[in-house]
Amino acid sequence: MLVPDPKTVRILLTRYATLKIAQAERERATAARELEDVSYTLCVLMGCTSVEDAITKADALLLDAGRGRADTSGKEGETGLSLAV
């Protein structure tokens, strides 16, 4: 199974949240269309049919990705990068 790129997921979640806030403050047709597009993209990327499920899966993916980085720190060097040249 392919796993979405965490950077892409983070960008989409940030855009989704920004648009939801903008719509709550002042409804605009352009923002509503963009919110619909971002919601659809999140659903496709996460393999879900509802945006709520997609957000839940995206949050879990980012949490796992964060744990993966924490697990590698200190093994090779301070940054987790190989010291080999």
C-alpha positions in Angstrom: 0.0 0.0 0.0 1.3 3.4 -0.9 1.7 5.9 2.0 1.1 9.6 1.2 3.9 12.0 1.7 3.6 13.6 5.2 4.6 17.0 3.8 1.8 16.9 1.3 -0.7 15.7 4.0 0.4 18.5 6.4 0.0 21.1 3.6 -3.5 19.9 2.8 -4.5 19.8 6.5 -3.2 23.3 7.0 -5.1 24.6 4.0 -8.3 22.8 5.1 -8.1 24.4 8.5 -7.4 27.8 7.1 -10.3 27.6 4.7 -12.7 26.4 7.5 -11.7 29.3 9.6 -12.1 31.8 6.7 -15.6 30.3 5.9 -16.6 30.6 9.6 -15.6 34.2 9.7 -17.1 35.2 6.3 -18.6 32.9 3.8 -17.4 33.4 0.2 -18.1 31.3 -2.8 -14.4 31.1 -3.9 -13.3 29.8 -0.5 -16.2 27.3 -0.4 -15.1 25.9 -3.8 -11.5 25.7 -2.7 -12.5 24.0 0.6 -14.5 21.5 -1.4 -11.4 20.8 -3.6 -9.1 20.4 -0.6 -11.6 18.1 1.1 -11.9 16.0 -2.0 -8.1 15.8 -2.3 -7.7 14.8 1.3 -10.3 12.1 0.9 -8.6 10.7 -2.2 -5.1 10.9 -0.7 -6.2 9.1 2.5 -8.5 6.6 0.8 -11.6 7.8 2.6 -15.1 8.8 1.6 -15.7 11.4 4.3 -13.4 14.4 5.1 -13.7 13.6 8.8 -12.3 10.1 8.3 -9.6 11.5 6.0 -8.6 14.0 8.7 -8.4 11.3 11.3 -6.2 9.1 9.1 -4.1 12.1 8.1 -3.5 13.0 11.8 -2.5 9.4 12.5 -0.1 9.4 9.6 1.6 12.5 10.7 1.8 11.2 14.3 3.4 8.0 13.1 5.8 10.0 10.8 6.8 12.1 13.8 7.4 9.1 15.9 9.6 7.6 13.2 11.8 10.7 13.2 12.1 10.6 17.0 13.1 7.0 16.9 16.0 7.6 14.5 17.5 10.6 16.4 20.7 9.9 18.2 21.5 6.6 16.4 24.0 7.9 13.9 24.3 11.5 14.9 22.3 14.3 16.5 20.1 14.7 13.5 19.5 11.1 12.8 21.5 11.4 9.5 24.2 8.9 8.7 27.7 10.1 9.5 29.1 8.1 6.6 30.4 10.1 3.6 
